[in-house]
Amino acid sequence: MNRRTNRIPRRCALKNLIGWLILAWLAGPGWTMEPKIQRIDFIGLQRMSKEKAAEAFGLTPGSALRPEELSKNARALLNKLAEAGHYFSRIDSIYYSVSADSCQALVRVYVFEGAAVVQGALRLQGLDSLQQSQLESRLQSRPGRPLDPGRMQQDLDDALNQLELRGHPFCRFDLHALTLDSLDENRQALAVNWKAALGPRLRLNEIQIAGNRVTKKNVILRELRLRPGDIYDPRKISRIRGRLTKLRYFQQVEEPQVFWTQGDEGGLLLRVVEGTASRFDGLLGYVPDSGAQKGYFTGLLDIALGNLLGTGRTLEAHWQKRDQKTQDIKLAYWEPWIVGWPVSAGVSFSQLIQDTIYVQREFGSQFSAPLLENLAVIGQLASVSISPDSIGSYVQGLLRSRTLTASIGVEYDSRDDRINPRHGVYYSTSVQAGRKKNLGPSEVIARQKAKDLINNKRFFLDLEWYLPTLKRQLIAWSLHGRQIKSSEGTLPLPDQFRLGGAKTLRGYREDQFRGAAVAWSNLEWRYLLGRRSRVFLFADGGYFSTQSSALQHNAFKLGYGLGFRLETGLGMMGVDYGMAQGEGLMNGKVHVGLVNEF
């Protein structure tokens, strides 16, 4: 007997399975047809327009109707009504109907607006009559204006600030009474009474300092500009952190904390973390072989011993080798707070040996006195002597001379950090008057018909601007200028300003150019790698002008390149690679520096 079995072809079975899967997917929730709103009506609105209500409700004709989201739409509309002053508004019901083909829907929202609530009287109680009158005159929440909780909060904050300025750091306002008065059938006025709890008018009889391991307490206290028994003043307190930070003795300074002890007595608590006040700064440069001259190294060494023995005094030493035959040294000492006044003064000595042709020595005294928080007046008295050797006198025509100078200027500094600033401005300008006396040799004076007494003036300008742009990025721009005006026909070499090198015009040799007037500008794009580290691209421009009785020469030079400052275990290492205008990539100047704080 033959047995016959009916089998569905495998290909047909696979097609049927795919078809059923597609139908199940189309019938799922993702493919459920959502009706489109044909019309939405708001029943009961009197003062708010239908368009604004629809915008607040979040549904407009053509939008998809999602019933599960209607409660969220209702809350949004109520918030909008409250912003318009209708704090007693409510939504009674929401009705919607869907067409037979489930393609369109009609929505009706039944709204009760209620009376608009406006600002009533705002009273600040618990104060004397004069204080109350003065504070209430500053209020912006005036009767009749729309009720605005945000504006009322701003008024309270302003009143608290005014009371704090009068010595009440612990004052507060407590809600005392609310009164709702009906003005007419469409408006109600909310009167609010706040009661002040002033607290003591605090006297700062005690100042506690925590964290100063080296710096003496009196050094910190004098920077606060506060005396025991002073009435609390938030303006003075807000300046303390910035003043202590600018000393550069502290790695971290916390905001001062105010505390109350008893009666009207209290004090301040200052927490500081001491940092490194001394600095070692080294710079190494290399000038490559130019064919006519072999390559050679240049160098700079700066040592600053700050906050000596915790007293705030500073001792500085400087040495620099500009080229193969030129070097200079400088020693300086600064004493802060002379005889109890916030005036700093110092003395200095410097010596320059220039190409073994002459030696220039300078003895000077400087001072700095604050005018405002970030503004100070600066000045200097100095005696400068020039001593040329025989070649300098008889071949170069240099005269032995002595010059007495006096300068005065102003300095403004709002930078947040002096080593790696992120924002702020530094500005300094000064003018210097000098009287120069030529001492000899007499035959050179006679040959050059030089004057015995010469008057000159020098002008100095320094401007730095740090502008944050994107995250961890900023633009640093600076402008510097120097100029001398003298009654001499030909300006001697020692009196000219120098330009070029790592500190002025990168890509050129140290002091490659000289002139009676020099100016330079530095533009950098910086990307901050950390608190003290960065990489940057730079473009420098410099101008110099030389003038004599016979001719005048001036020129403008450009330099550009890249560099980095990196905080390492040895200190802050810096490398700049600069290329001069018209020179190739392999002819650039390398400037390597190291700053170590200890």
Buried (B, 14 or more C-beta within 10 A) or exposed (E): EEEEEEEEEEEEEEEEEEEEEEEEEEEEEEEEEEBBBBEBBBEEBEEBEEEBBBBBBBBEEEBEBEEEEBEEBBEEBBEBBBBBBBBBBBBEEBEBEEEEEEEBBBBBBBBBBBBBBBBBBBBBEBBEEEBBEBBBEEBEBEEEEEBBEEBBEBBBEBBBEBBBEBBBBBBBBEEBEEEEEEBEEEBBBBBBBBBBEBBBBBBBEEBEBEBBEEBBEEBBBBBBEBEEEBEBBEEBBEBBBEBBBBBBBBBEBBEBEBBBEEEBBBBBBBBBEBEBBBBBBBBBBEBEEEEEEEEBEBBBBBBBBBBBEBBBBBBBEBBBBBBEEBBBBBEBBBBBBEEEEBBBBBEBEBEBBBBEBBBBBBEBEBBBBBEEEBEBBBBBEBEBBBBBBEEBBBEBBBBBBBBEBEBEBEBBBBBEBEBBBBEBBBBBBBEBEBEBBBBEBEEBBEEBEBBEEBEBBBBBBBBBBBEEEEEEEBEBEBBBBBBBEBEBEBBBBBBBBBBBBBBBBBBBBBBBBBBBBBBBBBBBBBBBBEEBBBBBEBBBBBBBBBBEEEEEEEEEBBBBBBBBBBBEEEBBBBBBBBBBBEBEEEEBBBBBBBBBBE
